[in-house]
Amino acid sequence: MRKDLLNKVLFWGVVFIPLFSFTTDWYIMMVDTTDWSGVYGTSIALDSVGIPHIAYCRYNGPGLMYASFNSEDSTWILESVFDSAGVKAPRIAGIYSSLAFDSKGYPHISYFSSGLGYAWKDNLGWHTTQPYPGAWISGTSLVLDKYDYPHIGYSVDWTYTTALVFHTYQDESNWHTEVVDTIFTGSPRNVTMAVDKENHIHISYGDLRPGHSGLPGRGIMYGVRDEAGEWELEKMIDTLDAVFTCFERNPCLALDSLDHPCIAYESWDTLVIKGKLKYATKLDGSWNVNIVDTLRAGGLYLSLDALCGPHIIYKTEREPYWLSYAWQSDGVWYTEKVCWVGGGSGGFHYPGLIIDDNGYAHISCNYMGSHYNTKYATGYPEMGIEIRTDEFDEELLMVYPSVSISQIEVEIEYVLEKEDNVSVCIYNIMGQKVTELVNERKQLGKYKNYWKTESVGSGIYFCCLVLDGKLIVVRKIEILK
């Protein structure tokens, strides 16, 4: 996983310079500063041109929200999808959301609202329905099959001691709901689903100890639905730890390019009171398990990159409670911190993660500031990032101020050591060209240009100096309005 500083890729019809090849920072934006936004999980997806979109809940109303990144001014456009006013338990309508895009580019969202809620958007706007009413549901996971029909996995506490794992799906006739399995009440409720190339639905969920009796449950469960609509279920075998001292929970499922199941999960050792983050893949009929992190993982989400390399976002359950990121390269796991999320075990809920075609991570999460807020982070792992020392001269390109508060322009100064073809451009955080300040051949010397910022919003921008077609240096500019 190495990125050359000079590497450029075509993105949205412009030359996109991989910004995170020049720095090890994660770039983090606030999506929604409303108190208690993003509580009980967020979900993120990229549309057909790579723009991120996030589904989440505003806990105190109006319920289910949908955020789209506006690449023109680096802001987020917020839409109310489902207004929970007048609904039973209105504050929590829209939690446990899961977001997916159909083949036409329209978003679909599953969520909780006094039962299972489902929203979709078309050329007429947003529509909502309730495929399964009544019960408290948890951990929705939405996938769309090859016909764009939705399949949703979730669990419901059914009795004092048991819960049911459900699969609700739509076909050409109607909505249908079927029971996948019976698990123990108190099991972590996240259920994740995936669809393979043959249009078969895969599922994973946790089954812990029954009630307070201390008897072991089955741990991580995995299943596939066959052509006849029957579920073939099995326990994921953890070969690294003893069965009676450890239990597994919080699974997240993804399928690789050959439709092999890959599961990230937490293993909790009851003897030493310590958790581990693990990753398992099933090859040739057996499970291969390895340890990702020796710290207990809170909410977690797994995504595979274009080469099927695994990436995991999770919260380390130890002060100071960081949102952490793990990825594997050449069989070795690497981890790094993204941002502080705070708030102890109750201060953070399940994040979202997706890896784009260029290997960059897009993350949605909430964190405990003054209250919960929704955030977006994007970046590339630190490992193997190359920083050239020969031409990476800070004196070649300078910006004043690098953090601009209310100023209408930013001064950009650059130095040419010889006659050269010069390009000075401003890019936003999504890699789109905002403006081109210079594109001409110039003599050696020192030059100044001014970027007028009236037409852009607050956010992170990058000034790039290109000489004779070769990227020389990048400077980050933060605009605060």
C-alpha positions in Angstrom: 0.0 0.0 0.0 2.3 2.7 -1.2 1.3 6.0 -2.8 3.8 8.0 -4.9 3.6 11.8 -4.4 3.6 12.2 -8.2 0.8 9.8 -8.8 -2.4 11.4 -10.3 -5.7 9.7 -11.1 -8.6 10.9 -13.1 -11.5 11.8 -10.8 -14.8 13.4 -11.9 -13.3 14.5 -15.2 -10.4 16.5 -13.6 -6.9 15.6 -12.5 -7.4 14.6 -8.9 -4.2 14.7 -6.8 -4.4 12.1 -4.0 -4.2 14.7 -1.2 -3.4 12.2 1.5 -0.2 11.2 -0.1 1.3 14.4 1.2 0.3 14.2 4.8 -0.6 11.6 7.4 -3.6 13.7 8.7 -7.1 12.6 8.7 -9.4 15.3 7.4 -12.5 15.6 9.6 -15.6 17.7 9.0 -18.6 18.4 11.1 -21.8 17.2 9.3 -24.5 18.1 11.8 -23.8 20.1 15.0 -27.4 19.6 16.3 -27.4 18.2 19.8 -27.8 14.4 19.8 -27.4 14.0 16.0 -25.9 10.7 14.9 -26.8 8.9 18.1 -27.3 5.1 17.8 -25.2 4.9 14.7 -24.5 6.4 11.3 -24.3 4.8 7.8 -22.2 6.1 4.9 -22.2 5.2 1.2 -20.7 6.6 -2.0 -22.7 7.4 -5.0 -21.7 6.5 -8.6 -19.3 9.4 -8.8 -17.7 8.9 -5.4 -19.6 11.6 -3.4 -20.2 10.5 0.2 -23.8 10.5 1.7 -24.7 9.8 5.3 -27.9 8.5 7.0 -28.3 9.2 10.7 -30.8 10.2 13.4 -31.5 13.6 15.0 -32.5 12.1 18.4 -34.6 15.1 19.5 -36.2 15.5 16.1 -37.0 15.5 13.2 -35.8 11.9 13.2 -34.2 10.3 10.2 -31.8 12.6 8.4 -29.8 12.3 5.1 -26.6 14.3 4.4 -25.0 14.8 1.0 -21.6 16.3 0.4 -21.7 19.4 -1.8 -18.4 19.4 -3.6 -18.9 22.9 -5.0 -18.4 24.6 -1.7 -17.3 21.7 0.6 -20.4 21.8 2.7 -23.1 19.2 3.6 -26.7 19.4 2.4 -29.1 18.1 5.1 -32.5 16.6 4.4 -35.2 15.5 6.7 -36.3 12.0 5.4 -38.8 11.0 8.1 -40.2 13.4 10.6 -41.0 11.5 13.8 -43.4 14.1 15.2 -46.5 12.3 16.4 -44.9 8.9 16.3 -44.7 6.7 19.4 -41.2 7.3 21.0 -40.6 10.1 18.5 -37.1 11.0 19.7 -35.6 7.7 18.6 -37.2 7.4 15.1 -34.5 7.0 12.6 -31.9 5.2 14.6 -29.9 2.0 13.5 -29.9 3.4 10.0 -28.4 1.5 7.0 -27.8 3.3 3.6 -27.4 1.8 0.1 -27.7 3.1 -3.5 -29.6 1.3 -6.2 -28.5 0.8 -9.8 -30.2 4.1 -10.8 -28.2 6.1 -8.2 -31.1 6.6 -5.7 -30.6 6.2 -2.0 -32.4 3.6 0.2 -32.4 3.6 4.0 -33.5 1.1 6.6 -34.1 2.4 10.2 -36.0 2.0 13.4 -39.3 3.9 14.0 -41.7 2.0 16.3 -40.7 -1.0 14.2 -38.8 -1.4 11.0 -38.8 1.6 8.8 -37.7 1.9 5.1 -37.2 5.0 3.0 -36.2 5.5 -0.6 -35.8 8.4 -2.9 -36.8 8.8 -6.6 -37.4 11.8 -8.9 -40.5 12.7 -6.8 -38.6 12.9 -3.5 -38.5 10.8 -0.4 -41.0 8.0 0.4 -41.3 5.9 3.6 -43.1 2.7 4.7 -43.0 0.3 7.6 -42.4 -3.3 6.5 -42.5 -4.7 10.0 -44.4 -2.7 12.7 -44.7 -2.8 16.4 -41.6 -4.2 18.1 -38.4 -2.7 19.2 -35.9 -3.7 16.5 -32.1 -3.3 16.6 -29.2 -3.1 14.2 -30.7 -2.9 10.8 -28.6 -3.9 7.8 -29.8 -3.1 4.3 -28.6 -4.6 1.0 -30.1 -4.3 -2.5 -30.1 -7.4 -4.7 -29.4 -7.4 -8.4 -33.0 -6.4 -9.1 -32.7 -3.5 -6.6 -35.1 -5.2 -4.2 -34.2 -4.5 -0.5 -33.2 -7.1 2.0 -33.0 -6.0 5.6 -31.5 -7.9 8.6 -32.3 -7.0 12.2 -33.1 -8.5 15.6 -36.1 -8.2 18.0 -36.3 -9.0 21.7 -39.1 -11.5 21.7 -39.3 -12.8 25.3 -37.4 -12.3 28.5 -34.8 -14.8 27.4 -34.9 -15.0 23.7 -34.6 -12.7 20.7 -35.3 -13.3 17.0 -33.1 -12.5 14.0 -35.4 -11.4 11.1 -34.9 -11.1 7.4 -37.4 -8.7 5.8 -37.4 -8.4 2.0 -39.4 -7.1 -0.9 -40.1 -8.8 -4.2 -42.4 -8.1 -7.2 -45.5 -8.9 -5.1 -45.0 -7.4 -1.6 -43.0 -7.3 1.6 -42.1 -10.5 3.4 -40.6 -11.2 6.8 -39.0 -14.5 7.9 -37.3 -15.7 11.1 -33.6 -16.6 10.5 -32.7 -17.8 14.0 -33.5 -17.6 17.7 -30.8 -16.1 19.9 -30.5 -15.1 23.5 -31.8 -11.8 24.8 -29.0 -9.5 25.7 -26.9 -10.5 22.7 -25.4 -7.4 20.9 -27.9 -6.6 18.4 -25.9 -5.7 15.3 -26.9 -7.9 12.3 -25.1 -7.4 9.0 -26.0 -8.6 5.6 -24.3 -8.9 2.1 -25.4 -10.1 -1.3 -23.2 -12.2 -3.6 -22.9 -12.4 -7.4 -25.4 -15.2 -7.5 -28.0 -13.0 -5.7 -27.8 -15.1 -2.5 -28.2 -13.2 0.8 -25.5 -13.7 3.5 -25.9 -12.8 7.2 -23.9 -12.6 10.4 -24.9 -11.8 14.0 -23.9 -12.6 17.6 -25.4 -15.1 20.0 -24.2 -14.7 23.6 -25.0 -16.2 26.9 -28.7 -16.7 27.8 -29.8 -14.1 30.4 -27.7 -14.2 33.5 -27.2 -18.0 33.8 -23.6 -17.9 32.5 -24.1 -20.6 30.0 -22.2 -20.1 26.7 -24.0 -19.1 23.6 -22.9 -19.9 20.1 -20.8 -16.8 19.5 -20.6 -15.4 15.9 -23.2 -16.9 13.6 -23.0 -16.9 9.8 -25.5 -18.0 7.2 -26.5 -18.1 3.5 -30.0 -18.2 2.1 -30.3 -20.7 -0.8 -32.4 -20.7 -3.9 -35.4 -22.3 -2.0 -35.4 -19.6 0.6 -33.8 -21.8 3.3 -31.1 -20.5 5.6 -27.9 -22.6 6.1 -26.5 -21.4 9.4 -23.2 -22.2 11.1 -21.1 -21.0 14.0 -17.9 -19.1 13.1 -15.2 -21.2 14.7 -12.6 -19.0 16.6 -9.5 -21.2 16.8 -7.4 -18.7 18.8 -9.1 -18.7 22.2 -10.7 -21.2 24.5 -14.5 -21.6 24.1 -15.4 -21.4 27.8 -13.3 -18.3 28.7 -14.2 -16.2 25.7 -17.3 -15.1 23.9 -17.5 -13.3 20.6 -19.8 -10.4 19.7 -20.3 -7.3 17.5 -19.8 -9.0 14.1 -19.6 -7.1 10.8 -19.8 -9.0 7.5 -18.4 -8.4 4.0 -17.8 -10.6 1.0 -14.6 -10.7 -1.0 -14.3 -10.8 -4.8 -14.9 -14.6 -4.7 -17.8 -14.3 -2.3 -15.9 -15.7 0.6 -17.3 -14.3 3.9 -15.1 -12.0 6.0 -16.1 -11.0 9.5 -14.6 -8.5 11.9 -15.7 -9.0 15.5 -14.8 -8.6 19.2 -13.6 -11.4 21.4 -14.1 -10.9 25.1 -12.1 -13.0 27.6 -14.1 -13.3 30.8 -11.1 -14.5 32.9 -8.8 -11.5 32.3 -11.7 -9.1 31.5 -10.1 -8.0 28.3 -11.3 -7.8 24.7 -9.6 -8.2 21.3 -10.5 -7.1 17.8 -10.4 -10.1 15.4 -10.9 -10.8 11.8 -12.0 -14.1 10.3 -12.2 -15.3 6.7 -13.6 -18.6 5.4 -11.5 -20.4 2.8 -11.8 -24.0 1.7 -14.5 -24.7 4.3 -12.5 -23.5 7.4 -12.3 -20.3 9.2 -8.9 -18.4 9.4 -8.8 -16.1 12.4 -6.2 -13.5 13.3 -5.9 -10.7 15.9 -6.2 -7.1 14.7 -5.9 -5.2 18.0 -5.4 -6.2 21.6 -7.7 -3.5 22.8 -11.4 -4.1 23.2 -13.4 -2.7 20.2 -16.7 -0.9 20.7 -18.8 -0.2 17.7 -17.0 -1.4 14.6 -17.5 -1.6 10.8 -15.7 -3.6 8.2 -15.2 -2.6 4.5 -13.0 -4.2 1.8 -11.0 -2.2 -0.7 -10.8 -2.9 -4.5 -8.2 -5.6 -3.9 -10.3 -7.2 -1.1 -7.9 -5.9 1.6 -9.8 -5.5 4.9 -10.3 -2.1 6.7 -12.0 -1.7 10.1 -13.2 1.4 11.9 -13.8 0.9 15.6 -13.7 2.6 19.0 -11.1 1.5 21.5 -12.8 0.8 24.8 -10.1 2.5 26.9 -9.5 6.1 27.9 -9.3 8.4 26.0 -11.7 6.5 23.7 -10.3 7.0 20.2 -12.0 6.2 16.9 -9.3 3.9 15.5 -8.7 2.5 12.0 -7.1 -0.8 11.1 -6.0 -2.2 7.8 -4.1 -5.2 6.5 -1.2 -5.2 4.1 0.8 -8.3 3.1 -0.7 -10.2 6.0 0.2 -7.6 8.6 -2.3 -5.5 10.5 -1.7 -1.8 11.1 -3.7 0.5 13.3 -3.9 4.2 13.8 -6.0 6.8 15.5 -8.5 8.9 13.6 -10.0 11.2 16.2 -11.1 11.3 19.8 -14.7 10.4 20.3 -14.9 10.5 24.1 -17.9 9.8 26.4 -16.9 6.4 27.7 -18.9 3.3 26.7 -22.0 5.4 26.2 -20.3 8.2 24.2 -20.1 6.6 20.8 -22.2 4.4 18.6 -21.6 2.3 15.5 -19.7 4.2 12.7 -19.9 3.8 9.0 -17.0 3.0 6.6 -16.5 2.6 2.9 -13.3 2.4 0.9 -13.3 4.1 -2.5 -11.5 2.7 -5.7 -8.3 4.6 -4.8 -8.0 3.2 -1.4 -9.2 6.2 0.6 -11.4 5.7 3.6 -14.7 7.6 4.1 -16.0 7.4 7.6 -19.2 8.6 9.3 -19.4 8.7 13.1 -20.8 10.6 16.1 -18.8 11.8 19.0 -19.4 13.2 22.5 -18.6 16.9 22.5 -20.9 19.1 24.4 -23.5 16.6 23.1 -23.5 14.1 20.4 -22.7 15.4 16.9 -22.3 13.8 13.5 -18.8 13.9 11.8 -17.2 12.8 8.6 -13.6 11.8 8.2 -11.6 10.8 5.1 -8.0 9.9 4.6 -5.4 7.3 3.7 -3.4 5.1 6.1 0.0 6.3 7.2 2.0 3.2 6.3 4.3 3.5 3.4 3.4 7.1 2.5 6.4 8.6 0.7 7.5 12.1 1.4 10.3 13.3 -1.0 13.0 15.4 0.7 14.8 16.7 -2.4 12.1 18.9 -3.9 9.7 19.2 -0.9 11.0 22.6 0.0 8.6 24.7 2.2 10.0 27.9 0.7 8.7 27.0 -2.8 5.1 27.6 -1.9 3.6 29.6 1.0 0.1 30.7 1.9 -0.9 33.5 4.2 -3.0 32.9 6.3 -3.1 29.1 6.2 -6.1 29.4 8.5 -8.4 32.1 7.2 -11.1 33.5 9.5 -13.4 35.9 7.6 -10.7 37.2 5.3 -11.9 37.6 1.7 -8.6 36.5 0.1 -5.6 34.3 0.8 -2.1 35.4 -0.4 -0.2 32.6 -2.2 3.5 33.1 -2.8 5.8 30.7 -4.8 9.4 30.7 -6.0 10.7 29.5 -9.3 14.4 28.5 -9.4 14.4 28.5 -13.2 12.1 29.2 -16.1 9.2 26.7 -16.1 5.6 25.9 -17.0 3.6 26.8 -13.9 0.3 25.7 -12.6 -1.2 26.9 -9.2 -4.6 25.4 -8.4 -6.9 25.2 -5.5 -8.7 21.8 -4.7 -11.4 21.0 -2.2 -11.3 18.0 0.1 -13.0 15.8 -2.4 -10.2 16.4 -4.9 -12.2 18.7 -7.2 -10.5 21.8 -8.7 -12.1 24.9 -7.2 -10.1 27.4 -9.2 -6.9 27.8 -11.3 -4.8 30.8 -10.3 -1.9 30.3 -12.7 -1.4 28.3 -15.9 1.5 29.8 -17.9 5.2 29.8 -18.5 7.2 32.1 -16.2 10.8 33.2 -15.7 12.7 32.4 -12.5 11.8 34.6 -9.5 9.3 35.1 -6.7 5.6 35.5 -7.5 2.4 36.3 -5.6 -1.3 35.6 -6.4 -4.4 36.1 -4.4 -7.3 33.6 -4.0 -10.5 35.3 -3.4 -12.7 33.1 -1.2 -16.1 34.8 -1.3 -17.6 32.0 -3.4 -16.5 29.1 -1.2 -17.7 27.9 2.2 -15.9 26.9 5.3 -13.7 23.8 4.9 -10.3 22.3 4.1 -8.7 23.3 0.7 -5.4 22.6 -0.9 -3.1 24.8 -2.9 -1.0 22.7 -5.4 2.1 23.9 -7.2 2.8 22.0 -10.5 6.0 22.7 -12.5 6.4 21.3 -16.0 3.6 18.8 -15.3 5.2 17.6 -12.1 3.5 18.1 -8.7 6.0 19.9 -6.5 4.3 20.8 -3.3 0.9 21.1 -1.6 -0.2 23.5 1.2 -3.4 23.0 3.2 -5.7 26.0 3.7 -8.5 26.1 6.2 -11.4 28.5 5.6 -13.5 29.4 8.6 -16.6 31.6 8.0 
